[in-house]
Amino acid sequence: MSDVSNKGRQPEALRSLEAAAEAGSRKPPEQGLTATDRTAPAPGSIEAEERRAAEILNEAAERDTEGKGPDRAS
């Protein structure tokens, strides 16, 4: 999917969550109010999206529990 097809579209919540998790639990600076290739809505079922959201949150919680979160010295 290209940025042209995303023009005017909002980022999808799940993909925004994933991008934030990869960027140290903060919204990546390049992520604005419109969708990019990375944050555009992905095809799939709501059940698959819910499973992926749970995985993202669990991975972040494990990093935080292990002291590897963005606000903790490793």
Backbone atoms as SQL, in Angstrom:
CREATE TABLE atoms (id INTEGER PRIMARY KEY, chain TEXT, resi INTEGER, resn TEXT, atom TEXT, x REAL, y REAL, z REAL);
INSERT INTO atoms VALUES
  (1, 'A', 1, 'MET', 'N', 0.850, -1.163, 0.000),
  (2, 'A', 1, 'MET', 'CA', 0.000, 0.000, 0.000),
  (3, 'A', 1, 'MET', 'C', 0.899, 1.231, 0.000),
  (4, 'A', 2, 'SER', 'N', 0.569, 2.245, -0.738),
  (5, 'A', 2, 'SER', 'CA', 1.401, 3.439, -0.808),
  (6, 'A', 2, 'SER', 'C', 0.769, 4.580, -0.031),
  (7, 'A', 3, 'ASP', 'N', 1.579, 5.600, 0.270),
  (8, 'A', 3, 'ASP', 'CA', 1.081, 6.762, 0.991),
  (9, 'A', 3, 'ASP', 'C', -0.025, 7.462, 0.219),
  (10, 'A', 4, 'VAL', 'N', -0.017, 7.379, -1.110),
  (11, 'A', 4, 'VAL', 'CA', -1.042, 8.023, -1.916),
  (12, 'A', 4, 'VAL', 'C', -2.414, 7.465, -1.552),
  (13, 'A', 5, 'SER', 'N', -2.544, 6.153, -1.412),
  (14, 'A', 5, 'SER', 'CA', -3.833, 5.557, -1.073),
  (15, 'A', 5, 'SER', 'C', -4.229, 5.819, 0.373),
  (16, 'A', 6, 'ASN', 'N', -3.290, 6.237, 1.199),
  (17, 'A', 6, 'ASN', 'CA', -3.565, 6.516, 2.603),
  (18, 'A', 6, 'ASN', 'C', -3.918, 7.980, 2.847),
  (19, 'A', 7, 'LYS', 'N', -3.875, 8.794, 1.806),
  (20, 'A', 7, 'LYS', 'CA', -4.111, 10.226, 1.957),
  (21, 'A', 7, 'LYS', 'C', -5.452, 10.487, 2.651),
  (22, 'A', 8, 'GLY', 'N', -5.389, 11.221, 3.747),
  (23, 'A', 8, 'GLY', 'CA', -6.592, 11.566, 4.482),
  (24, 'A', 8, 'GLY', 'C', -7.085, 10.495, 5.443),
  (25, 'A', 9, 'ARG', 'N', -6.466, 9.335, 5.446),
  (26, 'A', 9, 'ARG', 'CA', -6.899, 8.260, 6.347),
  (27, 'A', 9, 'ARG', 'C', -6.183, 8.389, 7.678),
  (28, 'A', 10, 'GLN', 'N', -6.848, 8.016, 8.746),
  (29, 'A', 10, 'GLN', 'CA', -6.233, 8.021, 10.063),
  (30, 'A', 10, 'GLN', 'C', -5.453, 6.729, 10.270),
  (31, 'A', 11, 'PRO', 'N', -4.414, 6.779, 11.111),
  (32, 'A', 11, 'PRO', 'CA', -3.690, 5.539, 11.425),
  (33, 'A', 11, 'PRO', 'C', -4.612, 4.554, 12.147),
  (34, 'A', 12, 'GLU', 'N', -4.434, 3.281, 11.882),
  (35, 'A', 12, 'GLU', 'CA', -5.201, 2.250, 12.573),
  (36, 'A', 12, 'GLU', 'C', -4.649, 2.099, 13.992),
  (37, 'A', 13, 'ALA', 'N', -5.519, 1.954, 14.958),
  (38, 'A', 13, 'ALA', 'CA', -5.110, 1.893, 16.361),
  (39, 'A', 13, 'ALA', 'C', -4.122, 0.764, 16.636),
  (40, 'A', 14, 'LEU', 'N', -4.390, -0.424, 16.136),
  (41, 'A', 14, 'LEU', 'CA', -3.497, -1.560, 16.393),
  (42, 'A', 14, 'LEU', 'C', -2.113, -1.311, 15.819),
  (43, 'A', 15, 'ARG', 'N', -2.054, -0.832, 14.593),
  (44, 'A', 15, 'ARG', 'CA', -0.750, -0.608, 13.966),
  (45, 'A', 15, 'ARG', 'C', -0.029, 0.562, 14.623),
  (46, 'A', 16, 'SER', 'N', -0.770, 1.544, 15.135),
  (47, 'A', 16, 'SER', 'CA', -0.154, 2.641, 15.879),
  (48, 'A', 16, 'SER', 'C', 0.411, 2.130, 17.200),
  (49, 'A', 17, 'LEU', 'N', -0.326, 1.243, 17.863),
  (50, 'A', 17, 'LEU', 'CA', 0.139, 0.627, 19.101),
  (51, 'A', 17, 'LEU', 'C', 1.428, -0.148, 18.857),
  (52, 'A', 18, 'GLU', 'N', 1.450, -0.907, 17.778),
  (53, 'A', 18, 'GLU', 'CA', 2.640, -1.685, 17.438),
  (54, 'A', 18, 'GLU', 'C', 3.833, -0.767, 17.162),
  (55, 'A', 19, 'ALA', 'N', 3.615, 0.306, 16.415),
  (56, 'A', 19, 'ALA', 'CA', 4.694, 1.251, 16.127),
  (57, 'A', 19, 'ALA', 'C', 5.209, 1.894, 17.413),
  (58, 'A', 20, 'ALA', 'N', 4.309, 2.243, 18.320),
  (59, 'A', 20, 'ALA', 'CA', 4.714, 2.842, 19.587),
  (60, 'A', 20, 'ALA', 'C', 5.491, 1.844, 20.441),
  (61, 'A', 21, 'ALA', 'N', 5.056, 0.595, 20.453),
  (62, 'A', 21, 'ALA', 'CA', 5.756, -0.434, 21.224),
  (63, 'A', 21, 'ALA', 'C', 7.182, -0.622, 20.709),
  (64, 'A', 22, 'GLU', 'N', 7.347, -0.569, 19.406),
  (65, 'A', 22, 'GLU', 'CA', 8.678, -0.714, 18.816),
  (66, 'A', 22, 'GLU', 'C', 9.541, 0.514, 19.048),
  (67, 'A', 23, 'ALA', 'N', 8.925, 1.656, 19.323),
  (68, 'A', 23, 'ALA', 'CA', 9.653, 2.910, 19.509),
  (69, 'A', 23, 'ALA', 'C', 9.823, 3.246, 20.990),
  (70, 'A', 24, 'GLY', 'N', 9.782, 2.259, 21.847),
  (71, 'A', 24, 'GLY', 'CA', 9.994, 2.497, 23.269),
  (72, 'A', 24, 'GLY', 'C', 8.781, 3.040, 23.987),
  (73, 'A', 25, 'SER', 'N', 7.597, 2.561, 23.601),
  (74, 'A', 25, 'SER', 'CA', 6.331, 2.935, 24.239),
  (75, 'A', 25, 'SER', 'C', 5.944, 4.391, 24.031),
  (76, 'A', 26, 'ARG', 'N', 6.518, 4.996, 23.017),
  (77, 'A', 26, 'ARG', 'CA', 6.157, 6.369, 22.672),
  (78, 'A', 26, 'ARG', 'C', 5.817, 6.431, 21.196),
  (79, 'A', 27, 'LYS', 'N', 4.928, 7.352, 20.883),
  (80, 'A', 27, 'LYS', 'CA', 4.553, 7.535, 19.480),
  (81, 'A', 27, 'LYS', 'C', 5.801, 7.917, 18.683),
  (82, 'A', 28, 'PRO', 'N', 6.097, 7.202, 17.598),
  (83, 'A', 28, 'PRO', 'CA', 7.254, 7.564, 16.787),
  (84, 'A', 28, 'PRO', 'C', 7.111, 8.996, 16.256),
  (85, 'A', 29, 'PRO', 'N', 8.199, 9.751, 16.219),
  (86, 'A', 29, 'PRO', 'CA', 8.110, 11.148, 15.800),
  (87, 'A', 29, 'PRO', 'C', 7.563, 11.335, 14.384),
  (88, 'A', 30, 'GLU', 'N', 7.781, 10.368, 13.522),
  (89, 'A', 30, 'GLU', 'CA', 7.308, 10.486, 12.143),
  (90, 'A', 30, 'GLU', 'C', 5.827, 10.126, 11.985),
  (91, 'A', 31, 'GLN', 'N', 5.222, 9.617, 13.038),
  (92, 'A', 31, 'GLN', 'CA', 3.816, 9.230, 12.972),
  (93, 'A', 31, 'GLN', 'C', 2.947, 10.443, 13.248),
  (94, 'A', 32, 'GLY', 'N', 2.222, 10.863, 12.257),
  (95, 'A', 32, 'GLY', 'CA', 1.363, 12.031, 12.403),
  (96, 'A', 32, 'GLY', 'C', -0.092, 11.640, 12.523),
  (97, 'A', 33, 'LEU', 'N', -0.954, 12.479, 11.998),
  (98, 'A', 33, 'LEU', 'CA', -2.386, 12.252, 12.098),
  (99, 'A', 33, 'LEU', 'C', -2.960, 11.498, 10.914),
  (100, 'A', 34, 'THR', 'N', -2.145, 11.231, 9.902),
  (101, 'A', 34, 'THR', 'CA', -2.620, 10.465, 8.749),
  (102, 'A', 34, 'THR', 'C', -1.825, 9.174, 8.643),
  (103, 'A', 35, 'ALA', 'N', -2.457, 8.190, 8.064),
  (104, 'A', 35, 'ALA', 'CA', -1.851, 6.865, 7.947),
  (105, 'A', 35, 'ALA', 'C', -0.655, 6.884, 6.998),
  (106, 'A', 36, 'THR', 'N', 0.322, 6.057, 7.322),
  (107, 'A', 36, 'THR', 'CA', 1.460, 5.797, 6.451),
  (108, 'A', 36, 'THR', 'C', 1.382, 4.323, 6.071),
  (109, 'A', 37, 'ASP', 'N', 2.330, 3.867, 5.274),
  (110, 'A', 37, 'ASP', 'CA', 2.346, 2.441, 4.937),
  (111, 'A', 37, 'ASP', 'C', 2.410, 1.593, 6.205),
  (112, 'A', 38, 'ARG', 'N', 3.140, 2.070, 7.215),
  (113, 'A', 38, 'ARG', 'CA', 3.323, 1.309, 8.450),
  (114, 'A', 38, 'ARG', 'C', 2.074, 1.310, 9.338),
  (115, 'A', 39, 'THR', 'N', 1.260, 2.382, 9.265),
  (116, 'A', 39, 'THR', 'CA', 0.120, 2.490, 10.176),
  (117, 'A', 39, 'THR', 'C', -1.238, 2.433, 9.484),
  (118, 'A', 40, 'ALA', 'N', -1.250, 2.141, 8.189),
  (119, 'A', 40, 'ALA', 'CA', -2.516, 2.033, 7.456),
  (120, 'A', 40, 'ALA', 'C', -3.283, 0.803, 7.922),
  (121, 'A', 41, 'PRO', 'N', -4.593, 0.842, 7.822),
  (122, 'A', 41, 'PRO', 'CA', -5.377, -0.328, 8.218),
  (123, 'A', 41, 'PRO', 'C', -4.920, -1.599, 7.501),
  (124, 'A', 42, 'ALA', 'N', -4.756, -2.645, 8.262),
  (125, 'A', 42, 'ALA', 'CA', -4.333, -3.929, 7.709),
  (126, 'A', 42, 'ALA', 'C', -5.558, -4.812, 7.504),
  (127, 'A', 43, 'PRO', 'N', -5.545, -5.594, 6.447),
  (128, 'A', 43, 'PRO', 'CA', -6.672, -6.506, 6.245),
  (129, 'A', 43, 'PRO', 'C', -6.647, -7.623, 7.289),
  (130, 'A', 44, 'GLY', 'N', -7.796, -8.128, 7.628),
  (131, 'A', 44, 'GLY', 'CA', -7.860, -9.233, 8.575),
  (132, 'A', 44, 'GLY', 'C', -9.079, -9.124, 9.458),
  (133, 'A', 45, 'SER', 'N', -9.263, -10.151, 10.264),
  (134, 'A', 45, 'SER', 'CA', -10.430, -10.221, 11.139),
  (135, 'A', 45, 'SER', 'C', -10.173, -9.466, 12.436),
  (136, 'A', 46, 'ILE', 'N', -11.231, -9.089, 13.098),
  (137, 'A', 46, 'ILE', 'CA', -11.127, -8.420, 14.395),
  (138, 'A', 46, 'ILE', 'C', -10.495, -9.352, 15.425),
  (139, 'A', 47, 'GLU', 'N', -10.747, -10.641, 15.309),
  (140, 'A', 47, 'GLU', 'CA', -10.164, -11.606, 16.246),
  (141, 'A', 47, 'GLU', 'C', -8.644, -11.627, 16.112),
  (142, 'A', 48, 'ALA', 'N', -8.150, -11.583, 14.884),
  (143, 'A', 48, 'ALA', 'CA', -6.703, -11.563, 14.663),
  (144, 'A', 48, 'ALA', 'C', -6.103, -10.269, 15.214),
  (145, 'A', 49, 'GLU', 'N', -6.802, -9.163, 15.036),
  (146, 'A', 49, 'GLU', 'CA', -6.331, -7.884, 15.570),
  (147, 'A', 49, 'GLU', 'C', -6.288, -7.916, 17.094),
  (148, 'A', 50, 'GLU', 'N', -7.294, -8.506, 17.714),
  (149, 'A', 50, 'GLU', 'CA', -7.327, -8.602, 19.173),
  (150, 'A', 50, 'GLU', 'C', -6.183, -9.464, 19.688),
  (151, 'A', 51, 'ARG', 'N', -5.905, -10.576, 19.011),
  (152, 'A', 51, 'ARG', 'CA', -4.785, -11.444, 19.422),
  (153, 'A', 51, 'ARG', 'C', -3.467, -10.692, 19.305),
  (154, 'A', 52, 'ARG', 'N', -3.283, -9.957, 18.201),
  (155, 'A', 52, 'ARG', 'CA', -2.036, -9.218, 17.994),
  (156, 'A', 52, 'ARG', 'C', -1.889, -8.108, 19.034),
  (157, 'A', 53, 'ALA', 'N', -2.968, -7.418, 19.354),
  (158, 'A', 53, 'ALA', 'CA', -2.911, -6.366, 20.378),
  (159, 'A', 53, 'ALA', 'C', -2.501, -6.964, 21.725),
  (160, 'A', 54, 'ALA', 'N', -3.047, -8.118, 22.069),
  (161, 'A', 54, 'ALA', 'CA', -2.683, -8.783, 23.324),
  (162, 'A', 54, 'ALA', 'C', -1.202, -9.168, 23.321),
  (163, 'A', 55, 'GLU', 'N', -0.708, -9.657, 22.189),
  (164, 'A', 55, 'GLU', 'CA', 0.716, -10.007, 22.088),
  (165, 'A', 55, 'GLU', 'C', 1.602, -8.781, 22.293),
  (166, 'A', 56, 'ILE', 'N', 1.252, -7.672, 21.653),
  (167, 'A', 56, 'ILE', 'CA', 2.036, -6.445, 21.778),
  (168, 'A', 56, 'ILE', 'C', 2.081, -5.991, 23.232),
  (169, 'A', 57, 'LEU', 'N', 0.925, -5.967, 23.882),
  (170, 'A', 57, 'LEU', 'CA', 0.867, -5.531, 25.281),
  (171, 'A', 57, 'LEU', 'C', 1.623, -6.484, 26.195),
  (172, 'A', 58, 'ASN', 'N', 1.520, -7.792, 25.958),
  (173, 'A', 58, 'ASN', 'CA', 2.254, -8.765, 26.772),
  (174, 'A', 58, 'ASN', 'C', 3.757, -8.619, 26.605),
  (175, 'A', 59, 'GLU', 'N', 4.212, -8.419, 25.364),
  (176, 'A', 59, 'GLU', 'CA', 5.650, -8.238, 25.120),
  (177, 'A', 59, 'GLU', 'C', 6.164, -6.989, 25.825),
  (178, 'A', 60, 'ALA', 'N', 5.398, -5.906, 25.766),
  (179, 'A', 60, 'ALA', 'CA', 5.805, -4.665, 26.437),
  (180, 'A', 60, 'ALA', 'C', 5.829, -4.857, 27.950),
  (181, 'A', 61, 'ALA', 'N', 4.849, -5.554, 28.492),
  (182, 'A', 61, 'ALA', 'CA', 4.808, -5.805, 29.935),
  (183, 'A', 61, 'ALA', 'C', 5.993, -6.650, 30.372),
  (184, 'A', 62, 'GLU', 'N', 6.354, -7.636, 29.577),
  (185, 'A', 62, 'GLU', 'CA', 7.509, -8.471, 29.908),
  (186, 'A', 62, 'GLU', 'C', 8.792, -7.650, 29.899),
  (187, 'A', 63, 'ARG', 'N', 8.952, -6.768, 28.910),
  (188, 'A', 63, 'ARG', 'CA', 10.142, -5.908, 28.871),
  (189, 'A', 63, 'ARG', 'C', 10.190, -5.023, 30.113),
  (190, 'A', 64, 'ASP', 'N', 9.048, -4.446, 30.485),
  (191, 'A', 64, 'ASP', 'CA', 9.007, -3.572, 31.658),
  (192, 'A', 64, 'ASP', 'C', 9.315, -4.347, 32.931),
  (193, 'A', 65, 'THR', 'N', 8.771, -5.552, 33.052),
  (194, 'A', 65, 'THR', 'CA', 9.002, -6.392, 34.229),
  (195, 'A', 65, 'THR', 'C', 10.467, -6.787, 34.341),
  (196, 'A', 66, 'GLU', 'N', 11.118, -6.991, 33.218),
  (197, 'A', 66, 'GLU', 'CA', 12.522, -7.375, 33.204),
  (198, 'A', 66, 'GLU', 'C', 13.446, -6.174, 33.351),
  (199, 'A', 67, 'GLY', 'N', 12.879, -4.974, 33.482),
  (200, 'A', 67, 'GLY', 'CA', 13.691, -3.789, 33.635),
  (201, 'A', 67, 'GLY', 'C', 14.272, -3.277, 32.336),
  (202, 'A', 68, 'LYS', 'N', 13.685, -3.679, 31.206),
  (203, 'A', 68, 'LYS', 'CA', 14.197, -3.268, 29.914),
  (204, 'A', 68, 'LYS', 'C', 13.305, -2.225, 29.244),
  (205, 'A', 69, 'GLY', 'N', 12.386, -1.660, 30.006),
  (206, 'A', 69, 'GLY', 'CA', 11.493, -0.656, 29.464),
  (207, 'A', 69, 'GLY', 'C', 12.234, 0.619, 29.142),
  (208, 'A', 70, 'PRO', 'N', 11.607, 1.547, 28.432),
  (209, 'A', 70, 'PRO', 'CA', 12.273, 2.761, 27.987),
  (210, 'A', 70, 'PRO', 'C', 12.676, 3.702, 29.110),
  (211, 'A', 71, 'ASP', 'N', 12.026, 3.623, 30.263),
  (212, 'A', 71, 'ASP', 'CA', 12.316, 4.539, 31.351),
  (213, 'A', 71, 'ASP', 'C', 13.241, 3.943, 32.397),
  (214, 'A', 72, 'ARG', 'N', 13.794, 2.791, 32.095),
  (215, 'A', 72, 'ARG', 'CA', 14.653, 2.118, 33.071),
  (216, 'A', 72, 'ARG', 'C', 16.018, 1.868, 32.470),
  (217, 'A', 73, 'ALA', 'N', 17.028, 2.003, 33.267),
  (218, 'A', 73, 'ALA', 'CA', 18.385, 1.719, 32.798),
  (219, 'A', 73, 'ALA', 'C', 18.580, 0.216, 32.704),
  (220, 'A', 74, 'SER', 'N', 19.195, -0.245, 31.637),
  (221, 'A', 74, 'SER', 'CA', 19.427, -1.680, 31.454),
  (222, 'A', 74, 'SER', 'C', 20.802, -2.057, 31.921);
